[in-house]
Amino acid sequence: MGDIKQVAILGSTGSIGRQTLEVISALPHRFSVIGLAAGKNTALLTEQIGRFKPSFIYSQDKTPPINAKCQFLSLEEMASHPKVDIVVMATSGKWGLKPTLAAVKAGKRLALANKESLVMAGEVITREAKQSGAQITPVDSEHNAIFQCLEGEKQKAARIILTASGGPFRGYSPTRLAKVTPQQALKHPSWRMGQKVTIDSATLMNKGLEVIEAHWLFDMPFDNIRILIHPQSIIHSMVEFADGSVKAQLGMPDMRLPIQYALSYPERLGNPTLPRLDWDNIKELNFEPPDFESFPCLKLAIEAGRKGGTCPAALCAADETAVELFLSKRIKFTDIPRLVGQAVEEHKSIAHPTPEEILATDAQTREKIKQMVGDNR
């Protein structure tokens, strides 16, 4: 039995953050919460502080919750603090970039759930990780599955196969998609996720971002990354090797499974609260190619990843802003790819950007999207 690892959770009130706390609660002999950071949900943060009694906290309004007897740190300070063993990056959007860089530069074990940081700054983050010796263990079910399949292999994979549920609108025509409401888009058939990730799953932008992530995490050329729609969400991804052998990781569609492996790697820990596959009730596993015509966000993301530079940062910023506009019912579901596509097409990319140039691209693209829809808020 190893020492108790001290875990800081950035984004503790979100879906991944809450499920991480569930895993830690089931394994108190292995993990302890040393830091909690949240956005605007101070009520839940206060409840979490009372239960887990962290040493460090952060809230977006810069105000410590009432009666919190702990040190208030910035996200970057918490992610790089010497007493932190594992950083769970569960923040959403661009807010994960700076603390991710801070954790990596400090040589931390980083359980990464924030897609945007690696998509926006994959070149910078992977370079810093190599220099510092930081270990990035992916939390995304797909990348966690690939990570598991590669464990113990001495040769590099020939191809990565990312699976996708297809979201709630698999089989919809573009005409039908134009009538989709936020309420419909937030009803994912398989996974329990936050609003932004759920909408990205519905547009398949999520899968495009995962292609870019896989490119950086596993040093895999874009031509060697394939996507398959797998509605049952049982096979979380696959890896093909030079001899044609394929390894797959299977499990229930429950994010606590990859979260726990990201925390416990290289060990596998018993946890009676986690679900098991019921093989008697699994009748079939289906696969089909993605529909790029009905879901153009997928193609937009892959193209941005291939272009590199600041194009992926522009993509992330445009998508995040467009999703916010859709959720507030100011644009249609099909306006998301239209706006993102126009923003990325008109963006003048900077090769090998600095973190400052990446964040400047983010701010400029967000403003551009708002101008495109006449949003002055």
N, C-alpha and C positions, 0 to 999 in steps of 0.2 A: 504494500500500500504506500503510495507516494504522499508527499506533504500536501497540505491543503493549499490549493491555488487561490490567489487573491484576484478576483475578477472585477473589472470596471465595465459597466454596460452603458454605452452612449446611445441614447434612444430607448431608455428603459420603459417608457409608457406606451411605446408603439407595439405592434403585433409581435415582432421578433424579440423585442426587449422583454415583453411579458412572458413569452414562451421560454426565453432563456432563464428567467427567474423561476419558472416551473421546474425546469431541469435541475437548477441549482438546489431548489428546495427538496428535490427527491434524492440528492446526493450531497448532503451537508458534510459528510466525512471526507469529501474530495474538493469541494469548492466553497468559497465564501465571497460575499459581495463586499468589495472595498469602495466602489464608486458607483454612483447613479447620476445620470445626466438625462434631462428631458427638455421638451419644448415648452408648450404653453399649458400642458395638463398638470398644473401644480397640485390639484386635489389628489390625483392618483400618485404623483411623485411623493407627496407628503405621506400617503398611506404606505408606499413602498419603503420610505425612510424609516417609518415607525416599525415596520416588520423586519427589515434586513439590517438596519443600523449601520449604514456605510460610514466610512471615515471622510469621504469626499462627495460633494454634490455639485450639480450645476442645473440651473433652470434658465430658459431663454429670456425671461423678463429681468434677469440679473438679481432677483430678489430671493434670498433663501426662504424656504417654507417656514412657517411659524413653528417654533420649538425645535427646530433642527439643530442639534448639537454636533455639527460636523463642519469641516472646512469647505468653503465655497471656492471652487477652482474653475478656470476656463476649460473648454473641451480639450485644447491642446495640452494644458498642464496636466489634466487628468490622464490623458492618453499616454503621456510620457513619464508619469510619476514613477520614481524608483521602487515604490512598494507594490506597484501593480504588476502582476504576472501575466495576465491575459486581458486584452482589450477586445470587447465585443462591439464592433462598429455597426450599430443597428439604426443609425440616423438615416433620414431620407434625403435624397437630392444632394445638392452641392454642399450642404452643411457637413458632409462627411469628409470632404477633401482635406482641409487643414488638419483636423485631428488624426486622420489616417496617415498623413505625411509625418506628423509628430510621433505617432506610435512606431512607424517604420524606422524613422531616423534614430529613435531610442532603442532599436533592436528588440522590440516587444514581440510577443506571440500575438498575432492579430487574427481574430475570428471575424472575417469580413462578410457582412451582409449588405453593405451599401454598394450598390451597383455603380452608381454614378462616379464615385471617386476613381475607380479603376478604369472606367470607360473614358472619363475626361483626361486622366493623367496617368495612364498605364505605363508609359515610357518612364516617367519620373519616379513613380512608386516602385516599379520593379528594379530600377537602377539603385535606388536608395536601399531597398531591401537586400540586394546583393552586397552592398558596401557595409551595411550594419550587421548583417546576419539575422535580420528579422525573419520570422516564419509567418507566412500568410496561409491560414487554413480557411478555405471558402465555406460559407454557411449556406449559400444558395443550394437547393437540393440537387440541381443538375451538376454544378461544379464540385460539390461535395462528393457526388457519385463518381465523377471522373477521378477525383483525388483518391478515392478508395480503390478504384479499379487499377490505378497506376502504382499503388503501394506494392513494393516487393519486386516490381519489374525492373530489369537492368537495361532494357532497350526502350528507346522513345517510342511512343505510339505512332502509328501510321496515320490514323484518322480518329477524330472525335465525333460522336453522334449525339447531339443534344435532343432530348425529347421534350415535347410540349403537349399540354392537354388540349390545346386548340381554343381554350377559353369558352365563354358562354355562347359565342356566336359562330361556332364552327358550322360551315355550310351555308351561311348567310350570303346573299348577293349584295353588291354595293348599294343597290336601291333600298334593300331592307335595312342595311346597316345605317343608312342616313336617318332612319326613324328611331334609332336606339336611344333610350333615356339613360341618365346617370344611374337611376335605381336598377335598371336592367343590367347595366355594365358592372355594377358592384356585386352582382350575385355570381361568384365564381363557382363552377361545378365541383371543384376538387379541393381547393386550398383555402386556408384561413390566412388572409394577408391584409395589409394596410390599404387605404384607398388608392394611393398613387400606383402601387405595384399591381393592384387588382385591375385598374383601368389599362395599364400597360400590358397586362396579360390579355385583356380583351382585344386590344389593337394588334397584339403580337409584337409590339415594340419591345416588350420585356425579353422576348427571345432574341431579338436583334442585338440588344444590349449584352445579352449573355454570350453571343458569338464573339463580341469584342472582348469581353472579360476572359473568355476561354483562350483567345489569341494571346493575351498577356500572361495569364496565370500559368499556361502550359506550353508557352513558346511554340504555338501551333499556327502554321500559315492559314489564312482564311480559306484557301482552296481545299484544305483538309478538314474543314469543319462542316458537318452536315446537320440539317434539322429534320426531324421526323415528328409528325403529329401522332400522339399516343393518348387517346381519350381516357384510358383507365388510370393513368398517372401512377402506375405500379413500377415500371422501369423508369428510373430517374435520369439515366443517361448511359451511354455505352462507349467503349474504347475498342478500336480495331488495331491489330498489330500487323507486323510485316508479313507474317505467315498466314494471314487471313482469319486468325482466331479473334473472337469478339468476347469481351468481358462486359457484363452489365451489373449494375447495382439495383436491387429491387427492395421495395419496402412500401409501407402504407404512406399515403400522402399526408404526412404530419411533419411539420417543420422541426419539432423537438428532436427527431431522429438525427438530422444533419447538424443541428445545434450541439447536441451532446457529443457527437464525434469530433466536431471542430474544437470543443473544449477538452476532450479527454485524449485526443490523438497523442501517441500511437496506440493507446489502450482502447479496448472496448469494455464498457462498464455495464453491468446488469442494472436495469431500471424497470421495476414492475409497472410503472405508470405508462410506459411506452407501448403502442399497439403492435400486434403481430399480424402478419399476413395469414388469412384463412384460406388455405389452398383448396379446400373443398368447395368454396364459393367463387373461385376465380375460374370462369368458364372460357374466357378468351382474352387474348392480348392483341389489339389491332394497331396497325400503323398505316399512315398515309402521308404523302408529301404536303407541304404547306401551300396555301392558296395565296400567292403573292399579289394577285390582282385584287382580291377583296381586302387584303390586309397589307397595304403598301408600306406600312411602318417597318415591317420586317426588312424589306429591300432597302429602304432609306438608311436604316441603322447599319446594315452590312456594308453599303456603299461608303458611308461616312467612316467606318472603321478602316476600310481599304485606303481611303484618302489620307487618313491619319492627321497629324498636326493638331490644329484646334477644331477640326471638323466634328469630331465626337463631342467636344465640349459644347459647340453650337447646337448639335443634335439634342443633347441632354437638356440644355436650357430651353430650347424651343418646345420640346416635348413636355417638360414640367410645367411651363407656362400655359401651353395649350390644354393640358389635362385640367389645370385649375380653372380655366375658362369653361371647359366642358362641364365640370362638376358644378359650377355656378350657373349653368344653363345659358351661357352667353354665346356658345358656339355649338354646332352639331358634332356628333361622334365622328363623322367623315371629314370634318374640318380639321381634326387633329393632324392627320397625315398631310393634308393640303398645306397647312401653315408650317409644319415642320419641314416639309420638302422645299418650300419657297425660301425659308430662312437659311437652310443649309446650302442651297444652290447659290444664293447671293452672298454667302459668307466668303471672305478672303482669308484663306487658311494661313496660319503661321506654322512653319515646320519646326519640330523640336522645341515646343514652347516651354517657357518657365511657368511655375505655378501662378505668378502674377498675371501673365498673359492669358492663361487659362481662365482665371477668374474674371479678367476684363472681357473676354469673349462671352462668358456666361452673362454678365451684366448687360452687355450690348445686345445680345440676342434676345434676352427677355424684354428689353425695351422695344426692340424691333417687332416682336410678336404683338405686343400691346398696341403699337402704332398701326399694325396691319388690320387689327379688328376695331380700331378707334376707341380703345380702352384707355381712359385718362386717369384711372383710379390709382 
